[in-house]
Amino acid sequence: MPPRLVYLVRHAEGHHNINWAHYIRDPDLTDKGHNQCQTLAANFPYHSRITTVLCSPLKRTIQTTLESFHPAISRLADGNPSFKIITNPYVQETGEWECDIGTKVPELQEWFGNYASENPESKGYAYREALDFSIVESDVPEWPQKEGKFAASKVAARAEVAREYLFDNFGEDEELVIVSHGGFLHYLTDDWADYDESMGTAWSNTDWRSYEVTKGEDGKVKLVEKQRGRELHSIDGKETEKAEVEAGGHNSKV
């Protein structure tokens, strides 16, 4: 059975979102991005309902997850030593430019350890040890390179795999939050109604929407939108995605 609901979230503002800086390798969040996370943490209404936390294995999505969903993470992790935050490479961004390529797992773990030490006031980083990279390590031995099924030309197929994963691996009493990327979220939802090709996305930084996961008569898994967190076109951040999308060569549906 599929999960009851999935909450999809676009990451907060990263340094690559400023001045089209797509050459930055696996960028982290800006000060504005950290503020966006604080706002989302305060305003997201369903922390108490989340049962599973999942994110793309890039710095900006992991940071957004830890900072924005620490109320849910702390509830799930406290007293449960087996709790894990699933990092899933199938929901990483679509492009092959530096901003869309991740960091090797040992280096990423070290980076987050250093960040937590240097920023002890930042909420959420105490749970960095719960980050689970097992899917990254088993499915992407060449991580973080965008090769094979993770190449930009294979994004639509990768999104289909991600939808099937959601349908097959969670129960009807579960509600998931997934932090991903502005370009990939269109592929994952197969929803292009709001898509602005000049911007590369209809998702602003930290926008969220909820979906039911269903299977159609054709046997394909579909996401059916149920709720939007806020009006997309009034939020700062949408313009900055143009850098990531156009620079990464994925401003068309491949």
C-alpha positions as CSV (number, residue, x, y, z in Angstrom):
1,M,0.0,0.0,0.0
2,P,1.2,3.6,-0.7
3,P,1.7,6.2,2.1
4,R,-1.3,8.2,3.2
5,L,0.3,11.5,2.1
6,V,3.6,12.8,0.8
7,Y,4.7,16.4,1.5
8,L,7.1,17.6,-1.2
9,V,9.3,20.6,-0.5
10,R,11.8,22.6,-2.5
11,H,15.1,23.4,-0.7
12,A,15.8,26.9,0.7
13,E,18.0,29.4,-1.1
14,G,21.5,28.1,-1.8
15,H,24.6,30.1,-2.9
16,H,24.2,28.9,-6.4
17,N,20.8,30.7,-6.6
18,I,22.6,34.1,-6.4
19,N,23.8,35.6,-9.7
20,W,23.5,32.3,-11.5
21,A,26.5,30.8,-9.7
22,H,26.0,27.3,-11.2
23,Y,29.7,26.7,-11.0
24,I,29.6,26.2,-7.2
25,R,30.0,22.6,-6.3
26,D,27.2,21.3,-4.1
27,P,26.5,24.7,-2.5
28,D,25.1,25.2,0.9
29,L,22.4,27.6,2.1
30,T,22.7,31.4,2.2
31,D,21.7,33.4,5.3
32,K,18.4,34.0,3.5
33,G,18.0,30.3,3.0
34,H,18.6,29.7,6.8
35,N,15.9,32.3,7.5
36,Q,13.5,30.6,5.1
37,C,14.1,27.3,7.0
38,Q,13.2,29.0,10.3
39,T,10.0,30.3,8.7
40,L,9.1,26.9,7.3
41,A,9.8,25.2,10.7
42,A,7.5,27.6,12.4
43,N,4.7,27.6,9.9
44,F,4.5,24.0,8.6
45,P,1.3,22.7,10.1
46,Y,1.9,18.9,10.0
47,H,5.1,18.2,12.0
48,S,3.1,16.0,14.4
49,R,1.9,13.8,11.5
50,I,5.2,13.1,9.8
51,T,6.3,9.5,10.1
52,T,9.2,9.5,7.6
53,V,11.8,12.1,6.6
54,L,13.5,11.8,3.2
55,C,15.7,14.1,1.2
56,S,18.1,14.5,-1.8
57,P,21.7,13.8,-0.7
58,L,23.0,17.4,-1.5
59,K,24.0,19.9,1.1
60,R,21.2,22.3,0.5
61,T,18.5,19.7,0.7
62,I,20.0,18.1,3.8
63,Q,20.3,21.5,5.5
64,T,16.7,22.4,4.6
65,T,15.6,19.1,6.1
66,L,17.5,19.4,9.4
67,E,16.6,23.0,9.9
68,S,13.0,23.1,8.6
69,F,11.8,19.8,10.0
70,H,13.6,19.5,13.3
71,P,10.3,19.5,15.2
72,A,9.2,16.3,13.4
73,I,12.7,14.9,13.5
74,S,13.2,15.4,17.2
75,R,9.8,13.8,17.9
76,L,10.7,10.8,15.8
77,A,14.3,10.4,17.0
78,D,14.0,11.0,20.7
79,G,13.8,7.6,22.3
80,N,14.1,5.8,19.0
81,P,17.8,4.9,18.2
82,S,16.8,3.3,15.0
83,F,15.3,6.4,13.5
84,K,16.9,7.4,10.1
85,I,16.6,10.4,7.8
86,I,16.7,8.7,4.3
87,T,18.9,10.3,1.7
88,N,17.7,9.2,-1.7
89,P,19.7,9.9,-4.8
90,Y,16.6,9.4,-7.0
91,V,15.2,12.7,-5.9
92,Q,18.4,14.8,-6.6
93,E,18.3,17.6,-9.1
94,T,18.2,17.0,-12.8
95,G,21.3,18.8,-14.2
96,E,25.0,17.8,-14.6
97,W,26.5,21.2,-13.7
98,E,28.6,21.6,-10.5
99,C,25.7,23.0,-8.5
100,D,23.7,19.8,-9.1
101,I,26.5,17.4,-8.3
102,G,26.9,16.2,-4.7
103,T,29.7,15.4,-2.4
104,K,31.2,12.0,-1.5
105,V,29.6,10.6,1.6
106,P,32.6,10.6,4.0
107,E,33.4,14.2,3.0
108,L,29.7,15.2,3.3
109,Q,29.5,13.7,6.8
110,E,32.7,15.5,7.8
111,W,31.3,18.8,6.4
112,F,28.1,18.5,8.5
113,G,30.1,17.6,11.6
114,N,32.2,20.7,11.1
115,Y,29.1,22.9,10.4
116,A,27.4,21.7,13.6
117,S,30.5,22.5,15.6
118,E,30.9,25.9,14.1
119,N,27.2,26.8,14.4
120,P,26.0,25.3,17.7
121,E,22.9,27.6,17.7
122,S,21.6,26.1,14.5
123,K,18.6,23.8,15.2
124,G,18.5,20.3,13.7
125,Y,22.1,19.5,13.3
126,A,22.2,17.4,16.5
127,Y,20.3,14.8,14.4
128,R,22.9,14.7,11.5
129,E,24.0,11.2,12.8
130,A,20.6,10.0,11.8
131,L,21.3,10.6,8.1
132,D,21.2,7.3,6.3
133,F,23.2,7.1,3.1
134,S,22.6,3.4,2.4
135,I,20.6,3.9,-0.8
136,V,23.3,6.3,-2.1
137,E,26.0,3.7,-1.4
138,S,24.2,0.7,-2.7
139,D,22.6,2.2,-5.9
140,V,25.2,4.8,-6.9
141,P,28.7,3.3,-6.5
142,E,30.0,6.1,-8.6
143,W,28.4,8.8,-6.4
144,P,28.3,11.7,-6.8
145,Q,28.8,11.5,-10.6
146,K,25.8,11.9,-12.8
147,E,26.2,8.8,-14.9
148,G,23.9,6.0,-16.2
149,K,20.4,6.2,-14.8
150,F,21.4,9.4,-13.0
151,A,22.4,11.3,-16.2
152,A,20.4,14.4,-17.1
153,S,19.0,12.6,-20.1
154,K,17.4,9.9,-17.8
155,V,15.5,12.3,-15.5
156,A,12.0,11.2,-16.5
157,A,12.9,7.5,-16.0
158,R,14.5,8.3,-12.6
159,A,11.3,10.1,-11.5
160,E,9.2,7.1,-12.4
161,V,11.5,4.9,-10.3
162,A,11.1,7.4,-7.4
163,R,7.3,7.3,-7.7
164,E,7.4,3.5,-7.6
165,Y,9.6,3.6,-4.6
166,L,7.1,5.7,-2.7
167,F,4.2,3.4,-3.7
168,D,6.0,0.2,-2.8
169,N,7.9,1.0,0.4
170,F,5.6,2.8,2.7
171,G,2.3,2.0,4.5
172,E,-1.1,3.6,4.4
173,D,-0.7,5.0,7.9
174,E,2.5,6.9,7.0
175,E,3.0,10.5,6.0
176,L,6.4,11.4,4.4
177,V,8.2,14.7,3.9
178,I,10.6,14.8,1.0
179,V,13.0,17.7,0.4
180,S,14.1,17.9,-3.2
181,H,14.8,20.5,-6.0
182,G,12.8,22.9,-8.1
183,G,13.5,21.2,-11.4
184,F,13.1,17.6,-10.3
185,L,9.8,18.2,-8.5
186,H,8.1,18.8,-11.8
187,Y,9.3,15.4,-13.1
188,L,8.4,13.7,-9.8
189,T,4.8,15.1,-9.9
190,D,4.6,15.0,-13.7
191,D,2.9,18.4,-13.3
192,W,3.9,21.1,-15.7
193,A,0.7,23.2,-15.5
194,D,2.5,26.1,-13.6
195,Y,5.9,25.5,-15.2
196,D,7.6,28.7,-16.4
197,E,10.3,27.7,-18.9
198,S,12.1,31.0,-18.5
199,M,12.3,30.4,-14.7
200,G,12.8,26.6,-14.9
201,T,10.2,25.9,-12.1
202,A,7.0,26.9,-10.5
203,W,8.4,26.0,-7.0
204,S,9.9,28.8,-4.9
205,N,12.4,28.1,-2.2
206,T,10.8,26.2,0.7
207,D,7.5,25.9,-1.1
208,W,5.6,22.7,-0.1
209,R,2.6,20.8,-1.5
210,S,1.0,17.6,-0.3
211,Y,0.1,14.6,-2.6
212,E,-1.7,11.3,-2.5
213,V,0.2,8.4,-4.1
214,T,-2.0,6.4,-6.4
215,K,-1.7,3.8,-9.2
216,G,-3.7,4.4,-12.4
217,E,-5.4,1.8,-14.6
218,D,-2.3,1.8,-16.8
219,G,-0.3,0.5,-13.8
220,K,1.8,3.7,-13.5
221,V,2.2,5.4,-10.1
222,K,0.9,9.0,-10.0
223,L,1.0,11.8,-7.5
224,V,-2.3,13.6,-7.0
225,E,-2.0,17.1,-5.5
226,K,-4.1,17.8,-2.4
227,Q,-2.8,21.0,-0.8
228,R,-0.3,23.9,-1.4
229,G,1.5,25.5,1.4
230,R,1.4,29.0,0.0
231,E,0.8,30.9,-3.2
232,L,3.7,30.2,-5.4
233,H,3.9,33.4,-7.4
234,S,4.1,35.8,-4.5
235,I,7.2,34.3,-2.8
236,D,10.8,35.4,-3.3
237,G,13.1,32.8,-4.7
238,K,11.5,31.7,-7.9
239,E,13.7,33.9,-10.0
240,T,16.8,32.4,-8.6
241,E,16.0,28.9,-9.9
242,K,16.6,30.1,-13.5
243,A,20.3,30.0,-12.9
244,E,20.3,26.4,-11.8
245,V,18.0,25.2,-14.6
246,E,19.3,27.0,-17.6
247,A,23.0,26.6,-16.6
248,G,22.5,22.9,-16.0
249,G,21.0,22.4,-19.5
250,H,17.7,21.2,-18.3
251,N,15.2,23.9,-19.1
252,S,13.3,21.6,-21.3
253,K,11.5,18.4,-20.4
254,V,14.0,15.6,-21.2
